[in-house]
Amino acid sequence: MLKKTAEFLFEVGDWVSLTALLSLLLYCAIYRLKTVYNLQNDYINSRKAHSLLGQYTKWEHMGLLCLLACLIFFDEMALTLVFGPWSVAKLLYNLLGGNTMALGEMHKKGYMGNYKTFGEVGFFMYFVIFWIFVFRVAKEVIDEVVHKEKSRAS
């Protein structure tokens, strides 16, 4: 029984870990956009928004690097071709000062436009690929539970 469980976890573990990392990225993207919308509608002040945006940006960058490392380790080259350039673009945007914000300017109309657009693109990319990952995990589980049992029986 223990051997079957270990074999099952080994076979399904890669997609489960990739889905967990992508869930983290989706969570960060959602809360970054929520913070931007709350700031634009004056539900939170600029200091709180600045700290929240910085926190979620750090988590997203760490998650992207971990996801990229896992994709390369698990030899998922098609997804590496998607997340590789995206990770480089996100990190370069941050290094070139795209995520820096002046506290006094944050409430001005249009100030968060580029930040919001980049965040929305990330959200939609994470959202679509998240569902691809969820279906892939379900496929792996079905393959391991149903199809392997049938092949062992024959």
Residue pairs with C-beta under 8 A, 6 or more apart in sequence:
8 144
8 145
11 140
11 143
11 144
12 137
12 140
12 141
12 144
14 70
14 74
15 133
15 136
15 137
15 140
16 137
17 70
18 67
18 70
18 71
18 74
18 76
18 79
18 133
19 130
19 133
19 134
19 136
19 137
21 63
21 66
21 67
21 70
22 67
22 126
22 129
22 130
22 133
23 130
24 59
24 63
25 60
25 63
25 64
25 67
25 122
25 126
26 123
26 126
26 127
26 130
28 56
28 57
28 59
28 60
28 63
29 60
29 119
29 122
29 123
29 126
30 123
31 52
31 56
32 52
32 53
32 56
32 57
32 60
32 119
33 116
33 119
33 120
33 123
35 44
35 49
35 52
35 53
35 56
36 49
36 53
36 112
36 115
36 116
36 119
38 44
38 49
39 46
39 49
39 106
39 107
39 112
40 112
42 107
44 52
46 103
46 104
46 106
46 107
47 103
49 106
50 101
50 103
50 106
53 99
53 101
53 115
54 99
57 94
57 99
60 90
60 122
61 90
61 91
61 94
64 83
64 86
64 87
64 90
64 91
65 87
67 83
67 87
68 80
68 83
68 84
68 87
71 79
71 80
71 83
72 80
79 129
82 125
82 129
86 122
86 125
90 118
90 122
93 99
93 118
98 114
98 115
98 118
99 115
101 111
101 112
101 115
105 111
106 112
